[in-house]
């Protein structure tokens, strides 16, 4: 009952004409920057921050939050149509979404992504409204040892579930891991793999890496085979998913939403990890994992739901504890501070209209986004009919602008070119990009938390099994390894990993 | 707004014509303010406030350009290599003077290639402990850590917080283990959860956490108490002189920029710091206003360089 009253208070603030306008503006900008590769919500929110000085606190927060989750919707568009992660969290969608588009199911993929995101956004919002404090105290139990165990579990899952040659998969993970270790080490401050280049002291940026590896490499491969096939663009197809696609998407959306909501709460979790985890789970439980990477509808539905659920629930640590769990949340905290609001539990008691107004606006925003996005799909898929010789130079220019804008530096543009070459080589020798990215994302987190746990325990590895949550995750990892080792599972695995 | 800008530009034009074509009024074209820190962060908010007010007092255009990376060294390097005509200036703190002791092979010399023009604000850090920690003062914390016989820990995420903790622990003579974090917020969160004993954090984040009862604040690193939290004692007041390690933010230019322009900038910056609105803004950001006199910023920077040389030796930091 109290919840309903609170929500009524929230909707009272959120649906005022001016706040609806802020919400719409945020969602539109978010969709736009989500679609544009390279330009992400971090840069956009940062640039818009100064103009929120003069706005009302609720209006400012509604707009900035709209940009963030709007980008999650928009990001899937470029991922599905062009194999370019429009937003870093949609990098996983590139894999199967693009394959669906190649088969003429682009419209269906976009529809499923939008509807899945809307469902996940709604659940995420309800979770914040109903259980934010409980979820936050659960997230607080995750400290360095738990993180290490979780990342280890993720990496093992990546190996167990990789497609094709397991040697290649391990090789790719290790390569990603090594590149992920570039930069300043967290305990000793030692610079690694920097070759004295100051630009590398903070590590390799994810955005140029993902754009080069996926988008650019795809363009090169496309140009490579243009003479032989694909004289015309990919078939367009309708925007309605088939009955079969709907049947397969619904459970995937539910699972993706669950995983995304959970990982979103964890500091540093957020949207990218959620999407990866959801994809891995789908592959694990699928009857025929070999369909993944060849246009599996679950491979779009689950990660797209997960990244949006994660985007919503990542607000929980900020709103309840005053701790920003991702760079975007750090910016939201900056926006609150400018408005004289101290993020944390005090918002709920001192400024209930603000807290509930924001939550109500998240749902309104998600509704707006699905309304904006569904009709747009018809326009987006026409993009596939644009002759490739006109399309790809535009994509290249957009990517370069995006990479440059990250730190006003041409260094990242050059780095992106380097990764494009690497991605092309990967494609030629039949190595998957996904395990590489997973190693790149998880590796440094795993190492950082491992080192920190060991320092905290004064060098005693028992710390990882003394703590119940960490122990549970480690046991699950052991179970995963047994999956490969035990013969009866091995036979199923071999079916799963048959080379095409 | 537009009218006042126009009239100032008009006045500038009139002056320029009166003085002859050789002495055009600075700034006659947009001035780039290089900033080595991310848009939306604390440093960025300070820079944007000053950029905005500089437009007001000078009538020219000032644009903040975020060139993020290597603890601000990329922006400093770009400024050092820019044409010294006053149209590329740098916003950074006294921590830049410590960077040569943290990074080897920097492609520029902070003390030779850049000129500190004028300081405007100091951003102190606060010593935080868990609310469950029995210590209610720095002296009690020292006793508590001594009682742990080398099993005490502290969190650090930047060279500044590492320096803060090193100064405290070495002067207090306690043996504690440093634990590295990527973000100060995570270190403070581990303080709350009782994973580590203490951490230094920026005032604005720490006071937000303290208001929720998630941490206790024992001391600030500023020379004297910090305006936003007058009840918290300062480390120097408790016998832990912090030297020049507390970040002192100011405006810099490449060496060789015309003195005339430096004088103007220094006058404008002081004018802005003296505005009541600026004072209020700085306090809300957890900073202390720090106006100076000609040459005072330069002296503080030289002092900071010495402090950093000492503290990096104490912390056994190897330049990377």
Interface residues (C-beta under 8 A of the other chain):
Chain A: X42 X43 X45 X46 X47 X49 X50 X140 X143 X144 X184 X185 X186 X187 X188 X189 X190 X191 X194 X196 X198 X199 X201 X202 X267 X321 X322 X323 X324 X330 X331 X334 X337 X338 X340 X342 X343 X344 X345 X346 X407 X408 X409 X448 X451 X452 X455 X456 X458
Chain B: X38 X39 X40 X41 X42 X44 X45 X48 X52 X65 X66 X67 X68 X69 X70 X71 X73 X74 X77 X102 X103 X105 X106 X107 X151 X153 X177 X178 X179 X180 X181 X182 X185 X186 X188 X189 X190 X193 X195 X196 X204 X205 X207 X208 X209 X211 X212 X214 X284 X285 X317 X318 X320
